[in-house]
Amino acid sequence: MSDERPGPVGQLLDAERRFHELMPGKDIYSKLFFRTLLWFALFTAAYAIVTGL
């Protein structure tokens, strides 16, 4: 269940949590690796959009 996090960052964290529950590897290292890749991709996309203006 969702713990009702406000705003787009909270929604992104909820989506990340739900997606990780579907992944086959449940250990903490796979979650940390996936979360690192997710946030890296998010900030890289934001940087590319801002610098492309």
mmCIF entry with sequence, helices, sheets and N, C-alpha, C, O atoms, coordinates in Angstrom:
data_MODEL
# 
_entry.id   MODEL 
# 
_entity.id                         1 
_entity.type                       polymer 
_entity.pdbx_number_of_molecules   1 
# 
_entity_poly.entity_id                      1 
_entity_poly.type                           'polypeptide(L)' 
_entity_poly.nstd_linkage                   no 
_entity_poly.nstd_monomer                   no 
_entity_poly.pdbx_seq_one_letter_code       MSDERPGPVGQLLDAERRFHELMPGKDIYSKLFFRTLLWFALFTAAYAIVTGL 
_entity_poly.pdbx_seq_one_letter_code_can   MSDERPGPVGQLLDAERRFHELMPGKDIYSKLFFRTLLWFALFTAAYAIVTGL 
_entity_poly.pdbx_strand_id                 A 
# 
loop_
_entity_poly_seq.entity_id 
_entity_poly_seq.num 
_entity_poly_seq.mon_id 
_entity_poly_seq.hetero 
1 1  MET n 
1 2  SER n 
1 3  ASP n 
1 4  GLU n 
1 5  ARG n 
1 6  PRO n 
1 7  GLY n 
1 8  PRO n 
1 9  VAL n 
1 10 GLY n 
1 11 GLN n 
1 12 LEU n 
1 13 LEU n 
1 14 ASP n 
1 15 ALA n 
1 16 GLU n 
1 17 ARG n 
1 18 ARG n 
1 19 PHE n 
1 20 HIS n 
1 21 GLU n 
1 22 LEU n 
1 23 MET n 
1 24 PRO n 
1 25 GLY n 
1 26 LYS n 
1 27 ASP n 
1 28 ILE n 
1 29 TYR n 
1 30 SER n 
1 31 LYS n 
1 32 LEU n 
1 33 PHE n 
1 34 PHE n 
1 35 ARG n 
1 36 THR n 
1 37 LEU n 
1 38 LEU n 
1 39 TRP n 
1 40 PHE n 
1 41 ALA n 
1 42 LEU n 
1 43 PHE n 
1 44 THR n 
1 45 ALA n 
1 46 ALA n 
1 47 TYR n 
1 48 ALA n 
1 49 ILE n 
1 50 VAL n 
1 51 THR n 
1 52 GLY n 
1 53 LEU n 
# 
_struct_asym.id          A 
_struct_asym.entity_id   1 
# 
loop_
_struct_conf.conf_type_id 
_struct_conf.id 
_struct_conf.pdbx_PDB_helix_id 
_struct_conf.beg_label_comp_id 
_struct_conf.beg_label_asym_id 
_struct_conf.beg_label_seq_id 
_struct_conf.pdbx_beg_PDB_ins_code 
_struct_conf.end_label_comp_id 
_struct_conf.end_label_asym_id 
_struct_conf.end_label_seq_id 
_struct_conf.pdbx_end_PDB_ins_code 
_struct_conf.beg_auth_comp_id 
_struct_conf.beg_auth_asym_id 
_struct_conf.beg_auth_seq_id 
_struct_conf.end_auth_comp_id 
_struct_conf.end_auth_asym_id 
_struct_conf.end_auth_seq_id 
_struct_conf.pdbx_PDB_helix_class 
_struct_conf.details 
_struct_conf.pdbx_PDB_helix_length 
HELX_P HELX_P1 AA1 GLY A 7  ? LEU A 22 ? GLY A 7  LEU A 22 1 ? 16 
HELX_P HELX_P2 AA2 ILE A 28 ? THR A 51 ? ILE A 28 THR A 51 1 ? 24 
# 
_struct_conf_type.id          HELX_P 
_struct_conf_type.criteria    ? 
_struct_conf_type.reference   ? 
# 
loop_
_atom_site.group_PDB 
_atom_site.id 
_atom_site.type_symbol 
_atom_site.label_atom_id 
_atom_site.label_alt_id 
_atom_site.label_comp_id 
_atom_site.label_asym_id 
_atom_site.label_entity_id 
_atom_site.label_seq_id 
_atom_site.pdbx_PDB_ins_code 
_atom_site.Cartn_x 
_atom_site.Cartn_y 
_atom_site.Cartn_z 
_atom_site.occupancy 
_atom_site.B_iso_or_equiv 
_atom_site.pdbx_formal_charge 
_atom_site.auth_seq_id 
_atom_site.auth_comp_id 
_atom_site.auth_asym_id 
_atom_site.auth_atom_id 
_atom_site.pdbx_PDB_model_num 
ATOM 1   N N  . MET A 1 1  ? 0.825  -1.184  0.000   1.00 0.00 ? 1  MET A N  1 
ATOM 2   C CA . MET A 1 1  ? 0.000  0.000   0.000   1.00 0.00 ? 1  MET A CA 1 
ATOM 3   C C  . MET A 1 1  ? 0.872  1.251   0.000   1.00 0.00 ? 1  MET A C  1 
ATOM 4   O O  . MET A 1 1  ? 2.019  1.227   0.447   1.00 0.00 ? 1  MET A O  1 
ATOM 5   N N  . SER A 1 2  ? 0.330  2.301   -0.490  1.00 0.00 ? 2  SER A N  1 
ATOM 6   C CA . SER A 1 2  ? 1.020  3.575   -0.518  1.00 0.00 ? 2  SER A CA 1 
ATOM 7   C C  . SER A 1 2  ? 0.877  4.274   0.821   1.00 0.00 ? 2  SER A C  1 
ATOM 8   O O  . SER A 1 2  ? -0.170 4.208   1.465   1.00 0.00 ? 2  SER A O  1 
ATOM 9   N N  . ASP A 1 3  ? 1.953  4.951   1.234   1.00 0.00 ? 3  ASP A N  1 
ATOM 10  C CA . ASP A 1 3  ? 1.871  5.709   2.474   1.00 0.00 ? 3  ASP A CA 1 
ATOM 11  C C  . ASP A 1 3  ? 1.649  7.192   2.198   1.00 0.00 ? 3  ASP A C  1 
ATOM 12  O O  . ASP A 1 3  ? 1.985  8.046   3.019   1.00 0.00 ? 3  ASP A O  1 
ATOM 13  N N  . GLU A 1 4  ? 1.070  7.488   1.013   1.00 0.00 ? 4  GLU A N  1 
ATOM 14  C CA . GLU A 1 4  ? 0.614  8.834   0.645   1.00 0.00 ? 4  GLU A CA 1 
ATOM 15  C C  . GLU A 1 4  ? 1.710  9.891   0.789   1.00 0.00 ? 4  GLU A C  1 
ATOM 16  O O  . GLU A 1 4  ? 1.583  10.823  1.583   1.00 0.00 ? 4  GLU A O  1 
ATOM 17  N N  . ARG A 1 5  ? 2.757  9.740   0.035   1.00 0.00 ? 5  ARG A N  1 
ATOM 18  C CA . ARG A 1 5  ? 3.806  10.757  0.015   1.00 0.00 ? 5  ARG A CA 1 
ATOM 19  C C  . ARG A 1 5  ? 3.365  11.868  -0.929  1.00 0.00 ? 5  ARG A C  1 
ATOM 20  O O  . ARG A 1 5  ? 2.947  11.595  -2.054  1.00 0.00 ? 5  ARG A O  1 
ATOM 21  N N  . PRO A 1 6  ? 3.453  13.102  -0.487  1.00 0.00 ? 6  PRO A N  1 
ATOM 22  C CA . PRO A 1 6  ? 3.004  14.207  -1.338  1.00 0.00 ? 6  PRO A CA 1 
ATOM 23  C C  . PRO A 1 6  ? 4.050  14.568  -2.391  1.00 0.00 ? 6  PRO A C  1 
ATOM 24  O O  . PRO A 1 6  ? 5.248  14.364  -2.198  1.00 0.00 ? 6  PRO A O  1 
ATOM 25  N N  . GLY A 1 7  ? 3.579  15.094  -3.475  1.00 0.00 ? 7  GLY A N  1 
ATOM 26  C CA . GLY A 1 7  ? 4.452  15.642  -4.499  1.00 0.00 ? 7  GLY A CA 1 
ATOM 27  C C  . GLY A 1 7  ? 4.997  14.613  -5.464  1.00 0.00 ? 7  GLY A C  1 
ATOM 28  O O  . GLY A 1 7  ? 4.838  13.407  -5.275  1.00 0.00 ? 7  GLY A O  1 
ATOM 29  N N  . PRO A 1 8  ? 5.650  15.118  -6.515  1.00 0.00 ? 8  PRO A N  1 
ATOM 30  C CA . PRO A 1 8  ? 6.160  14.224  -7.551  1.00 0.00 ? 8  PRO A CA 1 
ATOM 31  C C  . PRO A 1 8  ? 7.321  13.340  -7.073  1.00 0.00 ? 8  PRO A C  1 
ATOM 32  O O  . PRO A 1 8  ? 7.458  12.210  -7.543  1.00 0.00 ? 8  PRO A O  1 
ATOM 33  N N  . VAL A 1 9  ? 8.148  13.825  -6.162  1.00 0.00 ? 9  VAL A N  1 
ATOM 34  C CA . VAL A 1 9  ? 9.256  13.006  -5.662  1.00 0.00 ? 9  VAL A CA 1 
ATOM 35  C C  . VAL A 1 9  ? 8.716  11.838  -4.846  1.00 0.00 ? 9  VAL A C  1 
ATOM 36  O O  . VAL A 1 9  ? 9.223  10.721  -4.950  1.00 0.00 ? 9  VAL A O  1 
ATOM 37  N N  . GLY A 1 10 ? 7.703  12.085  -4.044  1.00 0.00 ? 10 GLY A N  1 
ATOM 38  C CA . GLY A 1 10 ? 7.079  11.014  -3.278  1.00 0.00 ? 10 GLY A CA 1 
ATOM 39  C C  . GLY A 1 10 ? 6.436  9.976   -4.176  1.00 0.00 ? 10 GLY A C  1 
ATOM 40  O O  . GLY A 1 10 ? 6.513  8.776   -3.911  1.00 0.00 ? 10 GLY A O  1 
ATOM 41  N N  . GLN A 1 11 ? 5.802  10.445  -5.239  1.00 0.00 ? 11 GLN A N  1 
ATOM 42  C CA . GLN A 1 11 ? 5.194  9.516   -6.192  1.00 0.00 ? 11 GLN A CA 1 
ATOM 43  C C  . GLN A 1 11 ? 6.264  8.695   -6.902  1.00 0.00 ? 11 GLN A C  1 
ATOM 44  O O  . GLN A 1 11 ? 6.072  7.506   -7.155  1.00 0.00 ? 11 GLN A O  1 
ATOM 45  N N  . LEU A 1 12 ? 7.395  9.328   -7.224  1.00 0.00 ? 12 LEU A N  1 
ATOM 46  C CA . LEU A 1 12 ? 8.492  8.612   -7.863  1.00 0.00 ? 12 LEU A CA 1 
ATOM 47  C C  . LEU A 1 12 ? 9.060  7.561   -6.914  1.00 0.00 ? 12 LEU A C  1 
ATOM 48  O O  . LEU A 1 12 ? 9.371  6.452   -7.347  1.00 0.00 ? 12 LEU A O  1 
ATOM 49  N N  . LEU A 1 13 ? 9.199  7.885   -5.637  1.00 0.00 ? 13 LEU A N  1 
ATOM 50  C CA . LEU A 1 13 ? 9.696  6.915   -4.659  1.00 0.00 ? 13 LEU A CA 1 
ATOM 51  C C  . LEU A 1 13 ? 8.723  5.754   -4.488  1.00 0.00 ? 13 LEU A C  1 
ATOM 52  O O  . LEU A 1 13 ? 9.147  4.607   -4.348  1.00 0.00 ? 13 LEU A O  1 
ATOM 53  N N  . ASP A 1 14 ? 7.430  6.041   -4.498  1.00 0.00 ? 14 ASP A N  1 
ATOM 54  C CA . ASP A 1 14 ? 6.437  4.968   -4.417  1.00 0.00 ? 14 ASP A CA 1 
ATOM 55  C C  . ASP A 1 14 ? 6.505  4.052   -5.635  1.00 0.00 ? 14 ASP A C  1 
ATOM 56  O O  . ASP A 1 14 ? 6.424  2.831   -5.505  1.00 0.00 ? 14 ASP A O  1 
ATOM 57  N N  . ALA A 1 15 ? 6.654  4.647   -6.816  1.00 0.00 ? 15 ALA A N  1 
ATOM 58  C CA . ALA A 1 15 ? 6.759  3.846   -8.038  1.00 0.00 ? 15 ALA A CA 1 
ATOM 59  C C  . ALA A 1 15 ? 8.024  2.992   -8.008  1.00 0.00 ? 15 ALA A C  1 
ATOM 60  O O  . ALA A 1 15 ? 8.008  1.836   -8.429  1.00 0.00 ? 15 ALA A O  1 
ATOM 61  N N  . GLU A 1 16 ? 9.107  3.559   -7.513  1.00 0.00 ? 16 GLU A N  1 
ATOM 62  C CA . GLU A 1 16 ? 10.365 2.818   -7.414  1.00 0.00 ? 16 GLU A CA 1 
ATOM 63  C C  . GLU A 1 16 ? 10.216 1.643   -6.452  1.00 0.00 ? 16 GLU A C  1 
ATOM 64  O O  . GLU A 1 16 ? 10.716 0.551   -6.723  1.00 0.00 ? 16 GLU A O  1 
ATOM 65  N N  . ARG A 1 17 ? 9.536  1.860   -5.341  1.00 0.00 ? 17 ARG A N  1 
ATOM 66  C CA . ARG A 1 17 ? 9.333  0.800   -4.350  1.00 0.00 ? 17 ARG A CA 1 
ATOM 67  C C  . ARG A 1 17 ? 8.480  -0.326  -4.933  1.00 0.00 ? 17 ARG A C  1 
ATOM 68  O O  . ARG A 1 17 ? 8.784  -1.505  -4.754  1.00 0.00 ? 17 ARG A O  1 
ATOM 69  N N  . ARG A 1 18 ? 7.408  0.052   -5.633  1.00 0.00 ? 18 ARG A N  1 
ATOM 70  C CA . ARG A 1 18 ? 6.541  -0.965  -6.236  1.00 0.00 ? 18 ARG A CA 1 
ATOM 71  C C  . ARG A 1 18 ? 7.267  -1.750  -7.321  1.00 0.00 ? 18 ARG A C  1 
ATOM 72  O O  . ARG A 1 18 ? 7.093  -2.963  -7.438  1.00 0.00 ? 18 ARG A O  1 
ATOM 73  N N  . PHE A 1 19 ? 8.079  -1.058  -8.114  1.00 0.00 ? 19 PHE A N  1 
ATOM 74  C CA . PHE A 1 19 ? 8.825  -1.735  -9.170  1.00 0.00 ? 19 PHE A CA 1 
ATOM 75  C C  . PHE A 1 19 ? 9.848  -2.693  -8.571  1.00 0.00 ? 19 PHE A C  1 
ATOM 76  O O  . PHE A 1 19 ? 10.047 -3.793  -9.088  1.00 0.00 ? 19 PHE A O  1 
ATOM 77  N N  . HIS A 1 20 ? 10.495 -2.283  -7.488  1.00 0.00 ? 20 HIS A N  1 
ATOM 78  C CA . HIS A 1 20 ? 11.499 -3.147  -6.873  1.00 0.00 ? 20 HIS A CA 1 
ATOM 79  C C  . HIS A 1 20 ? 10.863 -4.407  -6.288  1.00 0.00 ? 20 HIS A C  1 
ATOM 80  O O  . HIS A 1 20 ? 11.506 -5.455  -6.253  1.00 0.00 ? 20 HIS A O  1 
ATOM 81  N N  . GLU A 1 21 ? 9.628  -4.327  -5.834  1.00 0.00 ? 21 GLU A N  1 
ATOM 82  C CA . GLU A 1 21 ? 8.938  -5.509  -5.322  1.00 0.00 ? 21 GLU A CA 1 
ATOM 83  C C  . GLU A 1 21 ? 8.733  -6.548  -6.419  1.00 0.00 ? 21 GLU A C  1 
ATOM 84  O O  . GLU A 1 21 ? 8.622  -7.738  -6.123  1.00 0.00 ? 21 GLU A O  1 
ATOM 85  N N  . LEU A 1 22 ? 8.679  -6.121  -7.682  1.00 0.00 ? 22 LEU A N  1 
ATOM 86  C CA . LEU A 1 22 ? 8.495  -7.036  -8.801  1.00 0.00 ? 22 LEU A CA 1 
ATOM 87  C C  . LEU A 1 22 ? 9.807  -7.654  -9.283  1.00 0.00 ? 22 LEU A C  1 
ATOM 88  O O  . LEU A 1 22 ? 9.794  -8.643  -10.016 1.00 0.00 ? 22 LEU A O  1 
ATOM 89  N N  . MET A 1 23 ? 10.943 -7.074  -8.875  1.00 0.00 ? 23 MET A N  1 
ATOM 90  C CA . MET A 1 23 ? 12.241 -7.574  -9.318  1.00 0.00 ? 23 MET A CA 1 
ATOM 91  C C  . MET A 1 23 ? 12.555 -8.903  -8.641  1.00 0.00 ? 23 MET A C  1 
ATOM 92  O O  . MET A 1 23 ? 12.146 -9.132  -7.503  1.00 0.00 ? 23 MET A O  1 
ATOM 93  N N  . PRO A 1 24 ? 13.284 -9.786  -9.342  1.00 0.00 ? 24 PRO A N  1 
ATOM 94  C CA . PRO A 1 24 ? 13.585 -11.091 -8.748  1.00 0.00 ? 24 PRO A CA 1 
ATOM 95  C C  . PRO A 1 24 ? 14.556 -11.024 -7.577  1.00 0.00 ? 24 PRO A C  1 
ATOM 96  O O  . PRO A 1 24 ? 14.405 -11.788 -6.623  1.00 0.00 ? 24 PRO A O  1 
ATOM 97  N N  . GLY A 1 25 ? 15.547 -10.136 -7.616  1.00 0.00 ? 25 GLY A N  1 
ATOM 98  C CA . GLY A 1 25 ? 16.516 -10.025 -6.521  1.00 0.00 ? 25 GLY A CA 1 
ATOM 99  C C  . GLY A 1 25 ? 15.990 -9.122  -5.430  1.00 0.00 ? 25 GLY A C  1 
ATOM 100 O O  . GLY A 1 25 ? 15.752 -7.939  -5.675  1.00 0.00 ? 25 GLY A O  1 
ATOM 101 N N  . LYS A 1 26 ? 15.803 -9.645  -4.235  1.00 0.00 ? 26 LYS A N  1 
ATOM 102 C CA . LYS A 1 26 ? 15.198 -8.863  -3.162  1.00 0.00 ? 26 LYS A CA 1 
ATOM 103 C C  . LYS A 1 26 ? 16.225 -8.358  -2.149  1.00 0.00 ? 26 LYS A C  1 
ATOM 104 O O  . LYS A 1 26 ? 15.845 -7.679  -1.195  1.00 0.00 ? 26 LYS A O  1 
ATOM 105 N N  . ASP A 1 27 ? 17.495 -8.662  -2.320  1.00 0.00 ? 27 ASP A N  1 
ATOM 106 C CA . ASP A 1 27 ? 18.462 -8.248  -1.315  1.00 0.00 ? 27 ASP A CA 1 
ATOM 107 C C  . ASP A 1 27 ? 18.712 -6.744  -1.382  1.00 0.00 ? 27 ASP A C  1 
ATOM 108 O O  . ASP A 1 27 ? 18.363 -6.089  -2.364  1.00 0.00 ? 27 ASP A O  1 
ATOM 109 N N  . ILE A 1 28 ? 19.309 -6.216  -0.347  1.00 0.00 ? 28 ILE A N  1 
ATOM 110 C CA . ILE A 1 28 ? 19.502 -4.767  -0.213  1.00 0.00 ? 28 ILE A CA 1 
ATOM 111 C C  . ILE A 1 28 ? 20.455 -4.227  -1.278  1.00 0.00 ? 28 ILE A C  1 
ATOM 112 O O  . ILE A 1 28 ? 20.314 -3.079  -1.700  1.00 0.00 ? 28 ILE A O  1 
ATOM 113 N N  . TYR A 1 29 ? 21.420 -5.030  -1.718  1.00 0.00 ? 29 TYR A N  1 
ATOM 114 C CA . TYR A 1 29 ? 22.370 -4.537  -2.707  1.00 0.00 ? 29 TYR A CA 1 
ATOM 115 C C  . TYR A 1 29 ? 21.713 -4.317  -4.066  1.00 0.00 ? 29 TYR A C  1 
ATOM 116 O O  . TYR A 1 29 ? 22.040 -3.351  -4.756  1.00 0.00 ? 29 TYR A O  1 
ATOM 117 N N  . SER A 1 30 ? 20.802 -5.188  -4.458  1.00 0.00 ? 30 SER A N  1 
ATOM 118 C CA . SER A 1 30 ? 20.126 -4.984  -5.732  1.00 0.00 ? 30 SER A CA 1 
ATOM 119 C C  . SER A 1 30 ? 19.221 -3.755  -5.663  1.00 0.00 ? 30 SER A C  1 
ATOM 120 O O  . SER A 1 30 ? 19.094 -3.017  -6.640  1.00 0.00 ? 30 SER A O  1 
ATOM 121 N N  . LYS A 1 31 ? 18.596 -3.537  -4.512  1.00 0.00 ? 31 LYS A N  1 
ATOM 122 C CA . LYS A 1 31 ? 17.756 -2.359  -4.352  1.00 0.00 ? 31 LYS A CA 1 
ATOM 123 C C  . LYS A 1 31 ? 18.599 -1.086  -4.399  1.00 0.00 ? 31 LYS A C  1 
ATOM 124 O O  . LYS A 1 31 ? 18.212 -0.109  -5.040  1.00 0.00 ? 31 LYS A O  1 
ATOM 125 N N  . LEU A 1 32 ? 19.732 -1.094  -3.733  1.00 0.00 ? 32 LEU A N  1 
ATOM 126 C CA . LEU A 1 32 ? 20.621 0.070   -3.740  1.00 0.00 ? 32 LEU A CA 1 
ATOM 127 C C  . LEU A 1 32 ? 21.138 0.340   -5.144  1.00 0.00 ? 32 LEU A C  1 
ATOM 128 O O  . LEU A 1 32 ? 21.193 1.494   -5.568  1.00 0.00 ? 32 LEU A O  1 
ATOM 129 N N  . PHE A 1 33 ? 21.519 -0.709  -5.874  1.00 0.00 ? 33 PHE A N  1 
ATOM 130 C CA . PHE A 1 33 ? 22.007 -0.551  -7.241  1.00 0.00 ? 33 PHE A CA 1 
ATOM 131 C C  . PHE A 1 33 ? 20.924 0.012   -8.144  1.00 0.00 ? 33 PHE A C  1 
ATOM 132 O O  . PHE A 1 33 ? 21.174 0.940   -8.913  1.00 0.00 ? 33 PHE A O  1 
ATOM 133 N N  . PHE A 1 34 ? 19.721 -0.543  -8.055  1.00 0.00 ? 34 PHE A N  1 
ATOM 134 C CA . PHE A 1 34 ? 18.621 -0.067  -8.882  1.00 0.00 ? 34 PHE A CA 1 
ATOM 135 C C  . PHE A 1 34 ? 18.274 1.378   -8.555  1.00 0.00 ? 34 PHE A C  1 
ATOM 136 O O  . PHE A 1 34 ? 18.048 2.182   -9.459  1.00 0.00 ? 34 PHE A O  1 
ATOM 137 N N  . ARG A 1 35 ? 18.230 1.713   -7.273  1.00 0.00 ? 35 ARG A N  1 
ATOM 138 C CA . ARG A 1 35 ? 17.906 3.078   -6.867  1.00 0.00 ? 35 ARG A CA 1 
ATOM 139 C C  . ARG A 1 35 ? 18.965 4.055   -7.356  1.00 0.00 ? 35 ARG A C  1 
ATOM 140 O O  . ARG A 1 35 ? 18.633 5.163   -7.775  1.00 0.00 ? 35 ARG A O  1 
ATOM 141 N N  . THR A 1 36 ? 20.227 3.665   -7.310  1.00 0.00 ? 36 THR A N  1 
ATOM 142 C CA . THR A 1 36 ? 21.309 4.518   -7.807  1.00 0.00 ? 36 THR A CA 1 
ATOM 143 C C  . THR A 1 36 ? 21.148 4.765   -9.301  1.00 0.00 ? 36 THR A C  1 
ATOM 144 O O  . THR A 1 36 ? 21.279 5.899   -9.761  1.00 0.00 ? 36 THR A O  1 
ATOM 145 N N  . LEU A 1 37 ? 20.864 3.703   -10.064 1.00 0.00 ? 37 LEU A N  1 
ATOM 146 C CA . LEU A 1 37 ? 20.665 3.869   -11.501 1.00 0.00 ? 37 LEU A CA 1 
ATOM 147 C C  . LEU A 1 37 ? 19.452 4.743   -11.808 1.00 0.00 ? 37 LEU A C  1 
ATOM 148 O O  . LEU A 1 37 ? 19.497 5.575   -12.715 1.00 0.00 ? 37 LEU A O  1 
ATOM 149 N N  . LEU A 1 38 ? 18.377 4.557   -11.058 1.00 0.00 ? 38 LEU A N  1 
ATOM 150 C CA . LEU A 1 38 ? 17.168 5.339   -11.273 1.00 0.00 ? 38 LEU A CA 1 
ATOM 151 C C  . LEU A 1 38 ? 17.415 6.828   -11.060 1.00 0.00 ? 38 LEU A C  1 
ATOM 152 O O  . LEU A 1 38 ? 17.055 7.649   -11.904 1.00 0.00 ? 38 LEU A O  1 
ATOM 153 N N  . TRP A 1 39 ? 18.027 7.173   -9.938  1.00 0.00 ? 39 TRP A N  1 
ATOM 154 C CA . TRP A 1 39 ? 18.261 8.585   -9.650  1.00 0.00 ? 39 TRP A CA 1 
ATOM 155 C C  . TRP A 1 39 ? 19.312 9.188   -10.575 1.00 0.00 ? 39 TRP A C  1 
ATOM 156 O O  . TRP A 1 39 ? 19.216 10.363  -10.930 1.00 0.00 ? 39 TRP A O  1 
ATOM 157 N N  . PHE A 1 40 ? 20.320 8.401   -10.972 1.00 0.00 ? 40 PHE A N  1 
ATOM 158 C CA . PHE A 1 40 ? 21.301 8.893   -11.935 1.00 0.00 ? 40 PHE A CA 1 
ATOM 159 C C  . PHE A 1 40 ? 20.625 9.224   -13.260 1.00 0.00 ? 40 PHE A C  1 
ATOM 160 O O  . PHE A 1 40 ? 20.895 10.265  -13.859 1.00 0.00 ? 40 PHE A O  1 
ATOM 161 N N  . ALA A 1 41 ? 19.753 8.344   -13.710 1.00 0.00 ? 41 ALA A N  1 
ATOM 162 C CA . ALA A 1 41 ? 19.034 8.588   -14.966 1.00 0.00 ? 41 ALA A CA 1 
ATOM 163 C C  . ALA A 1 41 ? 18.126 9.813   -14.851 1.00 0.00 ? 41 ALA A C  1 
ATOM 164 O O  . ALA A 1 41 ? 18.032 10.614  -15.782 1.00 0.00 ? 41 ALA A O  1 
ATOM 165 N N  . LEU A 1 42 ? 17.461 9.952   -13.706 1.00 0.00 ? 42 LEU A N  1 
ATOM 166 C CA . LEU A 1 42 ? 16.576 11.099  -13.503 1.00 0.00 ? 42 LEU A CA 1 
ATOM 167 C C  . LEU A 1 42 ? 17.355 12.421  -13.550 1.00 0.00 ? 42 LEU A C  1 
ATOM 168 O O  . LEU A 1 42 ? 16.961 13.355  -14.248 1.00 0.00 ? 42 LEU A O  1 
ATOM 169 N N  . PHE A 1 43 ? 18.456 12.491  -12.806 1.00 0.00 ? 43 PHE A N  1 
ATOM 170 C CA . PHE A 1 43 ? 19.230 13.736  -12.781 1.00 0.00 ? 43 PHE A CA 1 
ATOM 171 C C  . PHE A 1 43 ? 19.951 13.992  -14.101 1.00 0.00 ? 43 PHE A C  1 
ATOM 172 O O  . PHE A 1 43 ? 20.134 15.146  -14.488 1.00 0.00 ? 43 PHE A O  1 
ATOM 173 N N  . THR A 1 44 ? 20.361 12.936  -14.795 1.00 0.00 ? 44 THR A N  1 
ATOM 174 C CA . THR A 1 44 ? 20.977 13.127  -16.109 1.00 0.00 ? 44 THR A CA 1 
ATOM 175 C C  . THR A 1 44 ? 19.965 13.674  -17.106 1.00 0.00 ? 44 THR A C  1 
ATOM 176 O O  . THR A 1 44 ? 20.284 14.559  -17.900 1.00 0.00 ? 44 THR A O  1 
ATOM 177 N N  . ALA A 1 45 ? 18.755 13.153  -17.065 1.00 0.00 ? 45 ALA A N  1 
ATOM 178 C CA . ALA A 1 45 ? 17.705 13.670  -17.951 1.00 0.00 ? 45 ALA A CA 1 
ATOM 179 C C  . ALA A 1 45 ? 17.357 15.124  -17.612 1.00 0.00 ? 45 ALA A C  1 
ATOM 180 O O  . ALA A 1 45 ? 17.187 15.953  -18.506 1.00 0.00 ? 45 ALA A O  1 
ATOM 181 N N  . ALA A 1 46 ? 17.255 15.420  -16.327 1.00 0.00 ? 46 ALA A N  1 
ATOM 182 C CA . ALA A 1 46 ? 16.963 16.809  -15.920 1.00 0.00 ? 46 ALA A CA 1 
ATOM 183 C C  . ALA A 1 46 ? 18.089 17.748  -16.368 1.00 0.00 ? 46 ALA A C  1 
ATOM 184 O O  . ALA A 1 46 ? 17.821 18.846  -16.856 1.00 0.00 ? 46 ALA A O  1 
ATOM 185 N N  . TYR A 1 47 ? 19.330 17.325  -16.206 1.00 0.00 ? 47 TYR A N  1 
ATOM 186 C CA . TYR A 1 47 ? 20.471 18.138  -16.633 1.00 0.00 ? 47 TYR A CA 1 
ATOM 187 C C  . TYR A 1 47 ? 20.449 18.359  -18.146 1.00 0.00 ? 47 TYR A C  1 
ATOM 188 O O  . TYR A 1 47 ? 20.689 19.470  -18.617 1.00 0.00 ? 47 TYR A O  1 
ATOM 189 N N  . ALA A 1 48 ? 20.164 17.307  -18.898 1.00 0.00 ? 48 ALA A N  1 
ATOM 190 C CA . ALA A 1 48 ? 20.133 17.420  -20.362 1.00 0.00 ? 48 ALA A CA 1 
ATOM 191 C C  . ALA A 1 48 ? 19.013 18.360  -20.803 1.00 0.00 ? 48 ALA A C  1 
ATOM 192 O O  . ALA A 1 48 ? 19.186 19.127  -21.751 1.00 0.00 ? 48 ALA A O  1 
ATOM 193 N N  . ILE A 1 49 ? 17.872 18.308  -20.128 1.00 0.00 ? 49 ILE A N  1 
ATOM 194 C CA . ILE A 1 49 ? 16.761 19.194  -20.487 1.00 0.00 ? 49 ILE A CA 1 
ATOM 195 C C  . ILE A 1 49 ? 17.110 20.643  -20.172 1.00 0.00 ? 49 ILE A C  1 
ATOM 196 O O  . ILE A 1 49 ? 16.880 21.531  -20.993 1.00 0.00 ? 49 ILE A O  1 
ATOM 197 N N  . VAL A 1 50 ? 17.663 20.884  -18.987 1.00 0.00 ? 50 VAL A N  1 
ATOM 198 C CA . VAL A 1 50 ? 17.982 22.263  -18.583 1.00 0.00 ? 50 VAL A CA 1 
ATOM 199 C C  . VAL A 1 50 ? 19.088 22.853  -19.446 1.00 0.00 ? 50 VAL A C  1 
ATOM 200 O O  . VAL A 1 50 ? 18.989 24.007  -19.861 1.00 0.00 ? 50 VAL A O  1 
ATOM 201 N N  . THR A 1 51 ? 20.129 22.096  -19.721 1.00 0.00 ? 51 THR A N  1 
ATOM 202 C CA . THR A 1 51 ? 21.232 22.647  -20.528 1.00 0.00 ? 51 THR A CA 1 
ATOM 203 C C  . THR A 1 51 ? 20.868 22.731  -22.007 1.00 0.00 ? 51 THR A C  1 
ATOM 204 O O  . THR A 1 51 ? 21.521 23.456  -22.758 1.00 0.00 ? 51 THR A O  1 
ATOM 205 N N  . GLY A 1 52 ? 19.853 22.014  -22.433 1.00 0.00 ? 52 GLY A N  1 
ATOM 206 C CA . GLY A 1 52 ? 19.440 22.062  -23.824 1.00 0.00 ? 52 GLY A CA 1 
ATOM 207 C C  . GLY A 1 52 ? 18.548 23.254  -24.157 1.00 0.00 ? 52 GLY A C  1 
ATOM 208 O O  . GLY A 1 52 ? 18.226 23.480  -25.323 1.00 0.00 ? 52 GLY A O  1 
ATOM 209 N N  . LEU A 1 53 ? 18.151 24.007  -23.154 1.00 0.00 ? 53 LEU A N  1 
ATOM 210 C CA . LEU A 1 53 ? 17.247 25.156  -23.393 1.00 0.00 ? 53 LEU A CA 1 
ATOM 211 C C  . LEU A 1 53 ? 17.955 26.309  -24.042 1.00 0.00 ? 53 LEU A C  1 
ATOM 212 O O  . LEU A 1 53 ? 17.340 27.341  -24.307 1.00 0.00 ? 53 LEU A O  1 
# 
